[in-house]
Amino acid sequence: MKAAESLKKNKLVRKAKIIAFYAIAVVFIIIDCFLIARYQTYAFNLLPVALIVIAAMFFALDKVLLFSVLCIPFSIPLKEFYPNLGFNIDIPTEPLFVGIMLIFILKLLIEHKYDRKILKHPLTIMIIIYIVWHLVTVCTSTMPLVSLKSWLASLWFILPFFFLGVLLFRNERNMYKFFFLYMIPFAALIIFTLVKHSAYNFDQHIGNGIMNPFFNDHTSYGAAIAMFIPFLLGFSLNREINWKWRIVSAILLGIFITGLIFSYTRAAWISLLGALAMFLILKFKISNKIVYALIVIGIGGVVLMQDRILIKMEGNKVESSTDFSKHIKSISNITSDASNLERINRWNCAIRMFKEKPVFGWGPGTYQFKYAPFQHSDEKTIISTNAGDGGNAHSDYLGSLAESGLFGMLNYILVCIMIYITGTRTYRKLKDKRLKMIVASALCGLVTYIIHGALNNFLDIDKIAVPFWGFAAMIVAIELYHIKEEKEELEEPAKE
């Protein structure tokens, strides 16, 4: 009797669930049809997707994080659809990042669990100081709301892709997923951009904005491509990798190199030379002391020879062009190349802003709103604006200097130095060739952006910030978890 009653009860429950499901579906369809007919809006169709994603965040946060990586190359600013909005975010990625960040924080508060090894790591400590100092400069900002938004935006990149990323990359396979989930859709975007560009015979001036709306301009597009080329090269040549994936990587490498060439991004081209230098340092085990000495000698040489260098650069009249040889020569043109001259204008503004507020700066994200009065008429170019609404400082280092003071800039430099130290140390400890390849690729990819950051600043956009913090997380994860596994594997035969 009890079994029969239980069976009958289960049938009623299943029937109630089916009725509820169809009832909700009918209500959803009615509301959706009304909104389409009355207001011509299709936004309500996103509600089921949003509910699925929110549920997934609670039960499979790692999978949602990887899914968000897949979306990054095709993320689009919301203002493309609603130009009159008072704010702007990239969709669908930034709402995903915010959700991931909030769920991650909620889990930490409830479970009180996070590996202390990660928190004690020198790079993590430096990143925490970076976050805290920027919060301090939010409090002293000349535009508190703007700075708070900028600080929160940096958090929804750093917390998911560094702090959660280190945990995610304890599994080696997740590293490969991260790379390919970004690179495969990015390759499709590059092909799409090249096809569009070919209609204009790959004209350099058209190429500056041909990748809109997915990238603001060719500089961020080129920087993102350059960050992944070291990995594709390493993956194509590593014999420890399955031959099928090596072929896929070689094809992607050809697409990425072609995309980089026709991006006409001079800073990205230069950054690959830095990546090559980084690889040689790793390959030939060059001591860090020698590297530091060479950097000091190089900086000292530039300071001592600055007059001769300036005279030489002022004599260069070659402007950016579709002709690649001329485009390369135009890198040092500070006489007539508008792009180079405008950078110098922005850099000088940043330095003048720093001199006025050297300790706390003007506040994160405020440069673009405050630099106009610091422009000098003799430094303005044909692309300068009197309103000062042309964008940022075109340098991560000088941008930090103006917005967060001297300590802000030094803190960012120390984060970069700690990435280099951690990467080289980890690479030299490893025996596994695949893991060595990942560390070398991640470090070389980061070096491309660290160099690029002297000429541009893109750490506030998802397409650059995600690989930057993600690559750093990979290096830390490999040092903390995978080197230990290697040691255990080596010790087991000895015990037997």
Backbone torsions as a table, in degrees:
resi	resn	phi	psi	omega
1	MET	NA	-45.8	-179.3
2	LYS	-63.2	-39.3	179.4
3	ALA	-63.6	-42.1	-179.5
4	ALA	-65.5	-41.4	178.5
5	GLU	-64.8	-41.2	179.5
6	SER	-63.5	-42.0	179.1
7	LEU	-64.1	-42.3	179.0
8	LYS	-64.1	-39.4	179.2
9	LYS	-64.8	-41.2	179.2
10	ASN	-63.6	-39.8	178.5
11	LYS	-63.8	-40.8	178.8
12	LEU	-64.4	-40.0	178.8
13	VAL	-63.7	-45.7	179.5
14	ARG	-62.2	-41.3	179.5
15	LYS	-64.2	-40.7	178.4
16	ALA	-64.0	-39.6	178.2
17	LYS	-63.9	-42.4	-180.0
18	ILE	-64.2	-44.3	178.8
19	ILE	-61.7	-44.3	179.6
20	ALA	-61.5	-41.6	180.0
21	PHE	-60.5	-49.1	-178.5
22	TYR	-69.2	-32.6	178.0
23	ALA	-64.8	-45.2	178.1
24	ILE	-63.4	-41.3	-179.9
25	ALA	-62.3	-43.2	179.4
26	VAL	-64.2	-45.1	178.2
27	VAL	-60.2	-42.8	179.3
28	PHE	-61.5	-45.9	-178.4
29	ILE	-63.3	-41.6	179.7
30	ILE	-62.0	-48.4	-180.0
31	ILE	-62.6	-43.4	-178.8
32	ASP	-62.4	-45.6	179.3
33	CYS	-62.5	-39.8	179.0
34	PHE	-62.4	-45.9	-178.7
35	LEU	-65.8	-37.8	178.6
36	ILE	-68.0	-45.4	-177.7
37	ALA	-68.6	-40.1	-174.3
38	ARG	-86.5	-42.1	-172.7
39	TYR	-117.3	0.4	-178.5
40	GLN	52.2	41.3	178.2
41	THR	-118.1	139.3	-179.5
42	TYR	-110.7	8.5	-174.7
43	ALA	-62.3	-30.2	-177.5
44	PHE	-63.3	-22.8	178.6
45	ASN	-64.1	-19.5	-178.9
46	LEU	-79.8	-12.3	-176.6
47	LEU	-58.3	-48.1	178.5
48	PRO	-59.8	-39.4	178.9
49	VAL	-62.9	-44.5	-179.8
50	ALA	-61.2	-42.3	180.0
51	LEU	-64.9	-39.3	177.7
52	ILE	-63.7	-44.4	-179.3
53	VAL	-64.2	-42.5	179.6
54	ILE	-63.0	-43.2	177.4
55	ALA	-61.6	-42.3	-179.7
56	ALA	-63.2	-33.7	179.5
57	MET	-61.3	-33.8	-179.4
58	PHE	-76.8	-33.1	-172.5
59	PHE	-108.2	-19.4	-178.9
60	ALA	-149.5	63.3	-175.4
61	LEU	-60.6	-36.2	-179.8
62	ASP	-63.2	-38.8	179.9
63	LYS	-70.4	-36.0	176.5
64	VAL	-66.2	-38.2	177.8
65	LEU	-61.4	-45.3	178.4
66	LEU	-67.4	-36.7	176.7
67	PHE	-62.4	-39.1	179.5
68	SER	-63.4	-33.6	177.1
69	VAL	-62.8	-40.7	178.8
70	LEU	-59.2	-33.6	-176.1
71	CYS	-80.5	-19.1	-169.0
72	ILE	-57.5	-50.2	-176.5
73	PRO	-56.9	-29.4	-177.1
74	PHE	-104.7	15.0	175.4
75	SER	-67.7	145.8	-175.7
76	ILE	-132.6	138.8	176.4
77	PRO	-60.3	138.2	-178.7
78	LEU	-60.4	-28.3	-178.6
79	LYS	-66.9	-15.5	174.3
80	GLU	-63.6	-29.6	-179.5
81	PHE	-98.6	-32.2	-179.0
82	TYR	-129.6	80.6	-173.4
83	PRO	-59.5	-25.5	-174.8
84	ASN	-90.7	6.1	179.3
85	LEU	-63.1	146.6	178.9
86	GLY	-83.7	-4.6	178.3
87	PHE	-140.4	171.9	-178.7
88	ASN	-146.4	136.1	173.8
89	ILE	-139.6	157.3	175.4
90	ASP	-87.5	129.8	179.4
91	ILE	-115.1	143.9	3.6
92	PRO	-90.4	5.5	-167.1
93	THR	-69.4	-50.2	-172.9
94	GLU	-65.1	-39.1	171.9
95	PRO	-59.6	-36.6	176.1
96	LEU	-63.1	-45.1	-179.6
97	PHE	-61.4	-41.6	179.5
98	VAL	-62.2	-45.5	178.8
99	GLY	-61.9	-44.7	178.6
100	ILE	-60.6	-44.7	-179.8
101	MET	-60.9	-45.7	-177.9
102	LEU	-66.2	-42.2	178.5
103	ILE	-66.0	-39.5	178.4
104	PHE	-61.4	-45.8	178.1
105	ILE	-64.0	-42.4	179.7
106	LEU	-60.4	-44.0	179.2
107	LYS	-63.3	-39.8	178.8
108	LEU	-63.2	-41.0	-179.1
109	LEU	-68.2	-36.0	-177.8
110	ILE	-80.5	-46.3	-172.7
111	GLU	-89.4	-22.0	-177.5
112	HIS	53.8	37.9	-178.6
113	LYS	-124.2	120.8	170.6
114	TYR	-159.8	132.9	-174.3
115	ASP	-60.5	118.4	-178.5
116	ARG	-66.6	-21.8	177.2
117	LYS	-60.3	-37.1	179.4
118	ILE	-67.0	-45.1	-178.2
119	LEU	-65.0	-29.5	-179.2
120	LYS	-85.8	-7.8	-178.8
121	HIS	-67.4	137.6	-177.1
122	PRO	-55.8	-38.6	179.5
123	LEU	-67.5	-40.4	177.4
124	THR	-61.4	-44.0	179.6
125	ILE	-59.7	-42.9	-179.4
126	MET	-65.7	-37.1	179.1
127	ILE	-69.4	-37.9	176.7
128	ILE	-62.3	-43.7	176.7
129	ILE	-60.4	-40.7	178.2
130	TYR	-57.9	-46.5	-179.8
131	ILE	-65.6	-45.8	-176.8
132	VAL	-64.7	-44.2	-178.9
133	TRP	-63.6	-39.6	177.8
134	HIS	-65.3	-32.4	175.2
135	LEU	-66.3	-39.2	176.7
136	VAL	-59.5	-44.8	-178.2
137	THR	-72.9	-18.8	170.6
138	VAL	-65.7	-41.8	-178.6
139	CYS	-67.4	-28.7	-179.1
140	THR	-100.5	6.5	-173.3
141	SER	-63.8	151.4	174.1
142	THR	-79.3	-15.8	176.6
143	MET	-137.6	79.1	-171.4
144	PRO	-54.5	-41.2	-178.1
145	LEU	-67.2	-41.8	177.6
146	VAL	-62.4	-44.5	-178.8
147	SER	-67.4	-38.5	178.7
148	LEU	-63.2	-42.5	178.3
149	LYS	-62.7	-43.1	179.6
150	SER	-63.0	-42.1	-180.0
151	TRP	-66.1	-42.7	178.3
152	LEU	-63.7	-38.2	178.0
153	ALA	-62.1	-39.7	177.4
154	SER	-66.7	-34.4	178.6
155	LEU	-64.4	-41.3	-176.6
156	TRP	-76.0	-3.2	166.6
157	PHE	-94.7	-45.6	-172.3
158	ILE	-72.4	-47.3	-176.9
159	LEU	-62.2	-49.8	179.4
160	PRO	-69.1	-43.3	-168.3
161	PHE	-94.9	-14.2	171.2
162	PHE	-105.3	-61.6	-173.4
163	PHE	-67.8	-43.9	174.6
164	LEU	-78.4	-31.8	-179.4
165	GLY	-60.9	-39.9	178.7
166	VAL	-58.7	-41.9	177.7
167	LEU	-66.6	-41.1	179.6
168	LEU	-61.5	-38.9	-174.1
169	PHE	-85.3	8.3	168.5
170	ARG	-62.0	-28.7	174.1
171	ASN	-92.3	116.5	-176.3
172	GLU	-57.3	-36.3	-177.9
173	ARG	-62.0	-29.8	179.5
174	ASN	-66.5	-26.4	176.5
175	MET	-65.9	-45.6	178.8
176	TYR	-64.5	-39.6	177.9
177	LYS	-60.6	-44.4	179.9
178	PHE	-56.7	-50.6	-178.5
179	PHE	-59.8	-53.9	-172.4
180	PHE	-74.7	-29.5	175.7
181	LEU	-65.6	-27.3	175.4
182	TYR	-84.5	-46.3	-168.9
183	MET	-73.2	-37.2	-176.2
184	ILE	-66.0	-50.5	174.9
185	PRO	-65.3	-31.4	177.9
186	PHE	-64.8	-38.9	177.3
187	ALA	-61.5	-40.6	177.1
188	ALA	-62.3	-39.6	178.0
189	LEU	-66.0	-40.4	178.7
190	ILE	-62.0	-44.7	178.5
191	ILE	-61.2	-44.4	178.2
192	PHE	-58.6	-43.5	-179.8
193	THR	-66.5	-42.1	179.8
194	LEU	-64.4	-39.4	178.4
195	VAL	-63.1	-45.3	176.7
196	LYS	-60.7	-43.6	-176.7
197	HIS	-66.2	-34.6	-177.8
198	SER	-62.7	-27.9	178.9
199	ALA	-64.7	-20.1	178.4
200	TYR	-109.2	20.7	178.3
201	ASN	58.5	33.8	178.5
202	PHE	55.0	38.3	178.2
203	ASP	-62.4	134.5	-175.5
204	GLN	-64.2	-39.6	-177.8
205	HIS	-69.7	-38.6	175.8
206	ILE	-66.5	-36.3	-178.4
207	GLY	-63.5	-19.2	-179.3
208	ASN	-63.6	-26.5	-177.6
209	GLY	-133.8	13.0	-174.6
210	ILE	-66.6	-20.8	-177.3
211	MET	-89.1	3.5	173.6
212	ASN	-64.6	145.8	6.7
213	PRO	-95.0	6.9	-174.9
214	PHE	-75.4	-31.1	173.0
215	PHE	-128.5	145.6	-180.0
216	ASN	-62.6	-42.0	-179.9
217	ASP	-158.5	-176.9	-174.7
218	HIS	-70.7	-21.6	-175.7
219	THR	-71.6	-45.6	177.3
220	SER	-68.8	-35.3	176.9
221	TYR	-61.1	-48.5	178.7
222	GLY	-65.3	-38.3	179.5
223	ALA	-63.2	-41.9	179.8
224	ALA	-65.9	-41.4	178.1
225	ILE	-61.0	-46.8	-176.7
226	ALA	-60.2	-33.8	-177.9
227	MET	-64.0	-27.6	-175.8
228	PHE	-99.7	-12.5	-179.6
229	ILE	-60.9	-42.3	177.4
230	PRO	-57.7	-40.5	179.0
231	PHE	-65.5	-45.3	-179.1
232	LEU	-62.8	-37.9	177.8
233	LEU	-65.8	-46.8	179.8
234	GLY	-64.2	-40.9	-178.8
235	PHE	-68.4	-34.3	-179.5
236	SER	-70.0	-31.1	-173.2
237	LEU	-99.5	-12.3	-176.2
238	ASN	-78.7	115.6	-176.7
239	ARG	-73.9	-9.8	177.8
240	GLU	-77.5	-12.1	-177.2
241	ILE	-91.9	145.0	176.8
242	ASN	-53.3	136.6	-173.6
243	TRP	-60.8	-31.2	179.5
244	LYS	-63.9	-42.7	179.1
245	TRP	-71.0	-28.6	176.0
246	ARG	-66.4	-39.3	178.1
247	ILE	-66.6	-45.1	177.4
248	VAL	-57.6	-44.2	-179.2
249	SER	-64.3	-38.4	179.3
250	ALA	-65.3	-39.8	177.6
251	ILE	-65.1	-46.0	178.3
252	LEU	-61.6	-38.2	179.5
253	LEU	-60.4	-43.2	178.0
254	GLY	-61.3	-40.6	179.4
255	ILE	-65.8	-44.0	-177.3
256	PHE	-66.8	-41.5	179.5
257	ILE	-64.6	-42.9	177.4
258	THR	-60.8	-43.9	178.1
259	GLY	-60.8	-40.4	-179.9
260	LEU	-66.2	-41.8	-179.6
261	ILE	-60.2	-48.4	-176.0
262	PHE	-86.3	5.8	170.3
263	SER	-78.6	-19.5	-177.7
264	TYR	54.7	34.0	-179.1
265	THR	-95.8	100.1	-174.6
266	ARG	-64.2	-38.6	179.8
267	ALA	-62.7	-37.8	179.0
268	ALA	-67.9	-38.4	177.4
269	TRP	-61.3	-45.7	179.6
270	ILE	-62.5	-39.5	-175.8
271	SER	-62.1	-29.4	178.4
272	LEU	-68.5	-28.1	174.2
273	LEU	-66.2	-37.5	175.7
274	GLY	-64.0	-39.9	177.6
275	ALA	-63.7	-39.3	176.9
276	LEU	-63.2	-43.2	177.3
277	ALA	-60.9	-40.9	178.7
278	MET	-62.6	-41.7	178.6
279	PHE	-63.0	-41.1	179.8
280	LEU	-65.0	-37.0	176.7
281	ILE	-60.8	-43.5	179.5
282	LEU	-70.2	-45.2	-175.2
283	LYS	-63.1	-43.9	-175.5
284	PHE	-99.7	11.5	174.3
285	LYS	52.2	46.0	-179.9
286	ILE	-71.0	130.6	-177.5
287	SER	-61.2	142.8	177.4
288	ASN	-60.9	-32.9	178.3
289	LYS	-60.8	-40.9	178.9
290	ILE	-66.4	-41.4	179.4
291	VAL	-61.8	-46.3	179.3
292	TYR	-62.4	-40.4	179.9
293	ALA	-63.1	-42.6	179.6
294	LEU	-64.8	-38.3	178.5
295	ILE	-64.8	-45.4	179.4
296	VAL	-62.3	-44.3	179.1
297	ILE	-62.5	-42.2	179.5
298	GLY	-62.3	-46.6	178.9
299	ILE	-63.6	-43.2	178.4
300	GLY	-61.1	-40.8	178.7
301	GLY	-62.7	-41.5	178.9
302	VAL	-64.7	-42.1	179.3
303	VAL	-62.8	-46.3	-177.7
304	LEU	-68.4	-34.1	-175.1
305	MET	-102.5	15.3	-171.8
306	GLN	-60.3	-36.5	180.0
307	ASP	-63.1	-46.6	179.1
308	ARG	-64.4	-39.7	-179.9
309	ILE	-63.5	-44.4	179.8
310	LEU	-63.0	-41.4	178.7
311	ILE	-61.4	-43.1	179.6
312	LYS	-64.1	-43.3	-178.5
313	MET	-68.2	-37.7	179.6
314	GLU	-67.1	-23.2	177.2
315	GLY	-80.7	-8.4	-179.7
316	ASN	-86.1	116.9	-179.5
317	LYS	-109.1	4.9	-177.0
318	VAL	-74.2	125.1	-178.6
319	GLU	-101.7	161.4	-179.7
320	SER	-57.3	142.5	-171.1
321	SER	-156.5	165.1	173.8
322	THR	-67.8	-26.1	174.8
323	ASP	-68.7	115.4	-172.6
324	PHE	-62.2	-38.1	-179.3
325	SER	-64.7	-40.7	177.7
326	LYS	-68.7	-37.5	-179.2
327	HIS	-63.2	-39.1	178.2
328	ILE	-67.8	-43.7	-179.9
329	LYS	-63.5	-29.1	-177.1
330	SER	-70.7	-9.2	-179.8
331	ILE	-55.6	-38.8	-176.3
332	SER	-98.5	12.5	179.4
333	ASN	-81.7	107.1	177.5
334	ILE	-113.8	22.0	-179.8
335	THR	-107.6	-44.3	-174.3
336	SER	-130.9	-10.7	179.9
337	ASP	-77.5	113.4	-173.7
338	ALA	-61.8	-38.0	-179.0
339	SER	-63.3	-45.6	179.3
340	ASN	-65.9	-42.6	-178.3
341	LEU	-66.0	-37.3	179.2
342	GLU	-67.7	-35.3	175.2
343	ARG	-60.3	-45.3	179.4
344	ILE	-61.9	-39.5	176.7
345	ASN	-59.4	-46.7	-179.4
346	ARG	-66.1	-39.9	-179.8
347	TRP	-64.0	-43.8	178.5
348	ASN	-62.8	-37.9	176.3
349	CYS	-62.1	-43.3	-179.8
350	ALA	-61.1	-42.2	179.8
351	ILE	-65.3	-41.2	179.1
352	ARG	-66.8	-38.0	176.9
353	MET	-63.7	-41.1	178.0
354	PHE	-61.8	-42.7	-178.9
355	LYS	-61.6	-31.6	179.8
356	GLU	-78.6	-35.1	179.3
357	LYS	-133.3	76.3	-171.7
358	PRO	-75.8	-23.8	-174.1
359	VAL	-87.4	-60.6	-175.4
360	PHE	-101.7	-11.4	-178.5
361	GLY	71.4	-171.0	-176.2
362	TRP	-89.0	-11.5	179.7
363	GLY	113.2	141.7	179.5
364	PRO	-54.1	133.8	176.1
365	GLY	79.0	4.8	-174.0
366	THR	-94.5	-14.4	-174.0
367	TYR	-50.8	-49.9	-174.2
368	GLN	-62.7	-20.6	179.6
369	PHE	-94.7	-13.6	-170.8
370	LYS	-118.5	-10.3	-170.7
371	TYR	-78.8	-18.6	-174.2
372	ALA	-51.3	-49.3	-177.8
373	PRO	-67.1	-13.6	-177.4
374	PHE	-92.7	2.4	176.4
375	GLN	-79.4	139.9	173.6
376	HIS	-101.2	139.8	-175.0
377	SER	-58.1	-35.0	-178.5
378	ASP	-76.6	-6.9	179.5
379	GLU	-105.1	-9.3	-179.4
380	LYS	-70.1	154.6	-179.1
381	THR	-123.6	-179.0	-180.0
382	ILE	-68.2	-15.8	178.8
383	ILE	-106.4	6.6	175.6
384	SER	-75.5	156.2	176.2
385	THR	-126.6	137.7	178.6
386	ASN	-66.0	-29.8	-179.6
387	ALA	-75.7	-14.4	-179.2
388	GLY	66.6	38.4	-178.9
389	ASP	-109.9	29.3	-175.6
390	GLY	-91.3	0.6	177.6
391	GLY	121.0	-153.6	-170.6
392	ASN	-93.4	-167.1	-173.0
393	ALA	-80.1	-4.8	-178.1
394	HIS	57.0	33.9	174.3
395	SER	-168.4	123.2	176.6
396	ASP	-59.9	-37.5	-174.3
397	TYR	-73.2	-50.3	-179.6
398	LEU	-73.7	-29.9	175.2
399	GLY	-62.9	-44.6	176.6
400	SER	-63.7	-38.5	179.8
401	LEU	-59.9	-45.2	-178.4
402	ALA	-73.2	-37.2	-172.3
403	GLU	-91.1	-29.9	-175.7
404	SER	-127.8	11.8	176.0
405	GLY	77.8	-178.0	-177.3
406	LEU	-59.7	-43.3	-178.5
407	PHE	-65.1	-34.5	177.7
408	GLY	-60.6	-45.2	178.9
409	MET	-67.4	-45.7	-179.9
410	LEU	-61.8	-36.9	179.1
411	ASN	-62.6	-44.4	178.1
412	TYR	-63.4	-40.8	178.0
413	ILE	-62.4	-41.0	179.6
414	LEU	-66.8	-33.9	174.1
415	VAL	-61.2	-44.6	179.2
416	CYS	-64.1	-42.3	179.0
417	ILE	-63.9	-41.7	-179.7
418	MET	-66.4	-33.8	174.4
419	ILE	-61.7	-44.9	179.3
420	TYR	-62.4	-47.4	-178.0
421	ILE	-62.5	-46.4	-179.4
422	THR	-63.2	-43.4	-178.9
423	GLY	-63.6	-47.0	-179.2
424	THR	-67.0	-40.1	179.6
425	ARG	-63.7	-44.2	-178.9
426	THR	-65.7	-44.4	-179.5
427	TYR	-58.2	-41.9	-176.3
428	ARG	-74.2	-21.7	178.2
429	LYS	-82.8	-26.3	-172.4
430	LEU	-74.4	150.4	173.3
431	LYS	-112.9	-34.7	-178.8
432	ASP	-64.3	122.6	-174.9
433	LYS	-67.8	-33.3	179.3
434	ARG	-67.9	-43.2	178.5
435	LEU	-67.4	-37.0	176.6
436	LYS	-61.7	-39.9	179.0
437	MET	-63.7	-41.5	179.7
438	ILE	-64.4	-45.6	179.9
439	VAL	-62.6	-46.2	-179.7
440	ALA	-61.8	-42.9	-178.9
441	SER	-66.3	-44.4	179.6
442	ALA	-63.3	-42.9	-178.9
443	LEU	-67.3	-44.1	178.6
444	CYS	-64.6	-38.4	176.7
445	GLY	-62.7	-41.4	177.8
446	LEU	-66.3	-37.5	178.8
447	VAL	-62.8	-37.5	177.5
448	THR	-58.0	-41.2	-179.2
449	TYR	-77.1	-36.3	179.0
450	ILE	-59.3	-39.0	175.9
451	ILE	-70.7	-45.8	-179.8
452	HIS	-59.8	-31.2	-178.7
453	GLY	-64.5	-15.4	175.3
454	ALA	-72.9	-22.5	-175.1
455	LEU	-113.2	-14.3	179.9
456	ASN	-150.5	164.1	170.9
457	ASN	-134.8	117.5	-174.8
458	PHE	-127.0	13.0	-177.9
459	LEU	-71.7	1.3	176.8
460	ASP	-102.0	6.0	176.9
461	ILE	-116.8	143.9	-171.9
462	ASP	-61.0	-35.2	-173.5
463	LYS	-69.0	-18.7	176.6
464	ILE	-107.4	-43.8	-176.2
465	ALA	-61.5	-39.7	-177.7
466	VAL	-63.6	-52.4	176.4
467	PRO	-63.9	-33.2	-179.4
468	PHE	-60.7	-55.8	-178.0
469	TRP	-73.9	-30.4	177.6
470	GLY	-66.8	-43.6	177.9
471	PHE	-63.2	-41.5	178.1
472	ALA	-61.5	-40.5	179.0
473	ALA	-63.7	-38.7	178.1
474	MET	-59.8	-46.1	-178.6
475	ILE	-61.4	-44.7	179.2
476	VAL	-64.7	-43.7	-179.4
477	ALA	-61.4	-41.5	-179.8
478	ILE	-65.9	-40.5	179.8
479	GLU	-67.9	-40.5	-175.0
480	LEU	-79.1	-35.4	-171.8
481	TYR	-113.2	-40.8	-171.8
482	HIS	-83.1	-30.5	175.4
483	ILE	-66.5	-38.6	177.6
484	LYS	-61.2	-42.1	179.0
485	GLU	-63.2	-39.3	177.9
486	GLU	-61.1	-43.4	-180.0
487	LYS	-62.5	-41.5	-179.8
488	GLU	-64.3	-38.6	178.5
489	GLU	-65.1	-36.4	179.5
490	LEU	-72.7	-32.6	-177.7
491	GLU	-76.8	-29.0	-176.5
492	GLU	-59.7	-47.4	178.1
493	PRO	-62.8	-33.8	-179.8
494	ALA	-65.4	-36.2	179.7
495	LYS	-68.7	-36.6	-179.7
496	GLU	-65.9	NA	NA
